[in-house]
């Protein structure tokens, strides 16, 4: 919201726009939709005239001039910017860059990035500022929760042969000789169990010497020992869920363990940055606040930092124990950096001894909290549950207030407080709407939608990932609780079941004790590789996960198959973001490496020098592509053994790794787990169990010298995997069957963006890079242009050969024309790289209706008007609807049908009656250009029969028109001035005296509110009480003509006061309004409609 | 046909009724905007998390 309270700003991620709403009127009005970069995720207002929009895929900030509703400059940031705040003296902008793990500092005069604070934590996103503006706080989204995995298998530990110097070979070795070794810590005699595991289960027991639930004795022994998860307590000691103390193996000095002595994972959660002198060295950290830290705000008055998010009990085994209760939704607080934390469960009504609550209590839960905002006096805060579709309130001490949650639209992700009006505005991302909540009643009072192009398949299926009320027994968990945003929680889980039965899938046998498995990415997981799903390949299809809703999330029944299909279809429509480790244009590089070295920065360790590129797909005897043989990296090896050239006694033995060959595209997002650091960011790394370091361990683990470390050569390939493979960087890989399969990876340059505005803003060099990418790699890139051209807001897409298609059919412009205009005085234009399949929609046809946007501009208008007959003070009555008298079809002969849902609207949204809106010609106001039957709501808003607020005229081009409102027994009214009607719609408010109307005395003033004259029963434009053609006699006729006190219910034009009853005499009769409106004293006087 | 009006009494009644204001709780003004969905083939959905902020 702008400081003056006149505008509300909301990012429209699906449409790549910033929506501007005008506040202050009875209805929020969407007055502008400003194209910005790809995937805008945050907007912050710098002042009344300037807003900064953070675009996560474009790696860019669009600076918006709110006086012109235009992007006036672009600021390129590091990877995946998430939030921006303004702080410090002199004031600066601070931008969190999630992919880079940094906060960039931007000068507000030059708009240049002046410094970067490198952070020690994963996915820094939410930002907040101290009350005095001198401290910036940054929360790590994937912060970790002080749990980590101890390796328990021998895949990286088995011995096979010796090196030439006699030293035994150990671990997985490349054909060229280097080996990667991860000792088996679980079977290390220095562990708390002396290296013993249950001989049948192959795992540490979880209940003394036994198991809870009891071990199924009919199951055969598991084929391998398994890893275990430990959690650090307040004293820095590491325990498993059976009370075993593994500190000696984690941070101590036990012999032959994986980690270095002194290894530690601080569990940093919030970075505390000096806003006046920001620096990497001067940044401190608050720890132990939770795992996924989603949103943050500073409490006014106390200055307390309040963070909402989730924490997991992933150190606890097994699935039956965890069912429906493996997560907490928390408010975490601290006042002084380094001081004590206070953590409060935001669902105090949940008894975590149980997996489910009755539905009335279940829907009290909040899940997936994505926003927190405090009232100005710090006495109360509101928190949005994106998964629970509600808002909860807490008091100043962090205690959840007793009143129930406030239901809002689907996917609330942001809240703004309007203290002056006592309102909350809530962005419902999944629905594409903004809710208005009254802070006095804590009830939603209105909802305004905005253009949302999200495909239906996504809208239908998204709830199955996120909705916590539909997804869990206690109402606070969904699949998205761990697969956060379709990605992961950076944790491993042991979801085995000791009491479970063996399972046979695709002819292969699976043990119910599966061991530790890290959370998998769900992005583009459907049909994008070979073989079955899940780490082990024990799911033949996505529908096979339906049971997880019952045995993991606490529901009483599995998800129905039709809903699983919706879920699957949604996941099939998800994309990998551009990989920051990829170079834009590998075929212009001197080597075959795809790695973008400028993006690489290690955390807690030093990234090794980038070795010569290695092509994973070269035809050696045993290379990675034998198994990882699709573009995704996914392969078909399913749990049972070795491929040619491998096996016992060779360089790699799959006896100890019975998993599918995994999708490798998410590898770069799993950086952060290292064995050789005291400052580890993450407790889980690569491979199914999370035991493999990101930088494939290279130092100090071999004894033969030079050959060790070869696996390090593969790092560039793995980090830069997503983004597809082409012959330029891998000619040999095209010999593999699925190497050229379609993947939904955005190419690394997607999102690149340059804004040109006059002579000094915009880099021609960078624009040329973008244009060259499209010219040379048209299957990976398209380019669009948005902004002001020829005095109008326009859109274009690049066709190649220096030509652009405009948003007018048949019109093309040249690259030079656009650039010359933007660099001159034509107004700012922004170029953006997109995926080629989206260039037409994103550039020139937003709604994909094959009518280009400029041609598609329709006359649209928002209208308010009151019908006097129904007006009873501050609103109109809805008696016709209430008594089921309102016809489903309009009475004006247009054949419009009301949506049944609209008839159920309550309160001031309830429909009163049908009305007619006409557009009259600008120059010839008697000429009706178009008309539409609409419904009047009690509040005075006119809406389309399907409920849309804006009235559209599809066959009428945008332009200037007089607007007329007619009603079947009220005098119509017309604007005096023509109104500019385009996109987004303008507002014509006939309820305000200030709205100039055609003619004289066109409406009636009732205590400062304008209403349309009631009583034109005959519909002839004249209210007449006596004489021929009067409006009184039809009333008498309707009631029978003889007994004046008779009444006739129904939907009749004689029902002047719209109360559903035609009445001639007595209270609330329909005759008196006619007499009153003609003056009340001279029965022959008339009132004439002022519409030409 | 002639029917005598009792204008004064009816006007009084009308004004009394007009003074009664019944405003129940607000609810939604409109349906979610589902009509604008575009084909999946023209849309790259990255599931980027979104928020709006106050200054």
Interface residues (C-beta under 8 A of the other chain):
Chain A: X1 X2 X3 X9 X10 X11 X13 X14 X27 X39 X40 X41 X42 X43 X44 X45 X46 X56 X57 X82 X83 X86 X125 X294 X295 X370 X371 X373 X409 X410 X413 X414 X415 X416 X417 X425 X427 X429 X431 X432 X433 X438 X441 X443 X444 X445 X446 X447 X448 X449 X450 X451 X452 X453 X454 X455 X456 X457 X458 X459 X485 X486 X487 X523 X573 X574 X575 X576 X577 X744 X746 X750 X834 X835 X837 X838 X840 X841 X842 X847 X848 X872 X873 X874 X875 X877 X899 X901 X902 X905 X906 X907 X908 X909 X937 X939 X941 X943 X946 X947 X948 X949 X1036 X1041 X1044 X1064 X1065 X1066 X1067 X1068 X1069 X1071 X1072 X1073 X1075 X1076 X1080
Chain B: X1 X3 X5 X6 X7 X10 X11 X13 X14 X17 X18 X19 X20 X21 X22 X23 X24 X25 X26 X27 X28 X29 X30 X31 X32 X33 X34 X35 X36 X37 X38 X39 X40 X41 X42 X43 X44 X45 X46 X47 X48 X49 X50 X51 X52 X53 X54 X55
